[in-house]
Amino acid sequence: MLLGWAADTPDPDNFFSPLLSCTATFSGKNPANWCNPEFDLLLTQALDTTDVELRKTFYYQAQKMIIDQLPLVPIAHGMRFQATSADVKDISLRPFGGISLGKARRD
């Protein structure tokens, strides 16, 4: 199966839980139908802490598990391009879509 996915938050869990968790398998939203309780435990541990370095450790271990077991194979990543003009300043490009022109000005 070929599937596209775009994040709507910058949290790593936005990719892991919806696509590969056991809960997503049971709800029919896990396209790989892969369920690994150890993987889910890593996700839970990552979500249960506010320590950024500890979260990175848990997500790194989750990524290693994905690499070792290959429940999915990422084949591409989207790039965002935005035209600009040198005389227009203070346009804010949001990381997950949208452009803020609230402070835009022309020199």
C-alpha positions as CSV (number, residue, x, y, z in Angstrom):
1,M,0.0,0.0,0.0
2,L,1.2,3.5,-0.7
3,L,0.2,6.2,1.8
4,G,0.9,9.9,2.3
5,W,1.1,11.5,5.7
6,A,1.5,15.1,6.8
7,A,2.1,16.2,10.4
8,D,-0.2,18.7,12.0
9,T,2.0,19.1,15.1
10,P,5.7,19.2,15.6
11,D,5.6,16.3,18.2
12,P,7.2,13.1,17.0
13,D,4.3,11.1,18.4
14,N,2.2,12.6,15.5
15,F,3.9,10.1,13.3
16,F,4.4,7.1,15.5
17,S,1.1,6.6,17.3
18,P,-1.4,7.2,14.4
19,L,0.5,5.1,12.0
20,L,2.1,2.3,14.0
21,S,0.6,1.9,17.5
22,C,-1.4,-1.1,18.5
23,T,-4.3,1.1,19.3
24,A,-4.2,2.4,15.7
25,T,-4.2,-1.3,14.5
26,F,-7.3,-2.1,16.6
27,S,-9.1,1.0,15.3
28,G,-8.2,0.2,11.7
29,K,-6.0,3.3,11.2
30,N,-2.7,1.5,11.2
31,P,-2.1,0.7,7.5
32,A,0.8,-1.7,8.3
33,N,-1.4,-3.7,10.7
34,W,1.8,-3.9,12.8
35,C,1.3,-4.2,16.6
36,N,4.3,-4.3,18.9
37,P,3.7,-3.9,22.6
38,E,7.4,-2.9,23.2
39,F,7.1,-0.2,20.6
40,D,3.9,1.0,22.3
41,L,5.6,1.1,25.7
42,L,8.3,3.3,24.3
43,L,5.7,5.7,22.9
44,T,3.9,5.8,26.3
45,Q,7.1,6.4,28.1
46,A,8.0,9.3,25.8
47,L,4.6,10.8,26.2
48,D,4.7,10.5,30.0
49,T,7.8,12.6,30.5
50,T,8.5,16.3,29.9
51,D,12.3,15.7,29.9
52,V,13.2,16.4,26.3
53,E,16.4,14.4,26.4
54,L,14.6,11.4,27.8
55,R,11.9,11.7,25.2
56,K,14.6,11.7,22.5
57,T,16.0,8.5,23.9
58,F,12.6,6.8,23.8
59,Y,11.8,7.9,20.3
60,Y,15.3,7.0,19.1
61,Q,14.7,3.4,20.4
62,A,11.3,3.4,18.7
63,Q,13.0,4.4,15.4
64,K,15.5,1.7,15.8
65,M,12.7,-0.8,16.2
66,I,11.0,0.4,13.0
67,I,14.4,0.1,11.2
68,D,14.9,-3.4,12.5
69,Q,11.4,-4.7,11.8
70,L,10.4,-2.6,8.8
71,P,6.6,-2.3,9.3
72,L,6.8,0.5,6.8
73,V,9.3,1.9,4.4
74,P,9.4,5.7,4.0
75,I,10.2,6.4,0.3
76,A,9.9,10.2,0.0
77,H,9.6,13.4,2.0
78,G,7.8,16.5,0.9
79,M,9.6,19.8,0.4
80,R,7.9,23.2,0.8
81,F,8.8,26.0,-1.5
82,Q,7.6,29.6,-1.2
83,A,8.2,32.4,-3.6
84,T,9.4,35.7,-2.0
85,S,10.2,39.2,-2.9
86,A,13.2,41.2,-1.6
87,D,11.0,44.3,-1.0
88,V,8.4,42.4,1.2
89,K,9.4,41.9,4.8
90,D,8.1,40.1,7.9
91,I,6.1,37.4,6.3
92,S,6.0,34.4,8.6
93,L,5.9,30.9,7.2
94,R,4.4,28.4,9.6
95,P,6.1,25.0,9.8
96,F,2.9,23.1,9.2
97,G,1.3,25.2,6.5
98,G,-0.1,28.7,6.3
99,I,1.5,32.1,5.8
100,S,1.0,34.9,8.3
101,L,0.8,38.3,6.7
102,G,-0.2,40.1,9.9
103,K,3.2,41.9,10.2
104,A,4.0,42.0,6.5
105,R,5.3,45.3,5.1
106,R,6.8,46.5,1.8
107,D,10.0,48.5,1.8
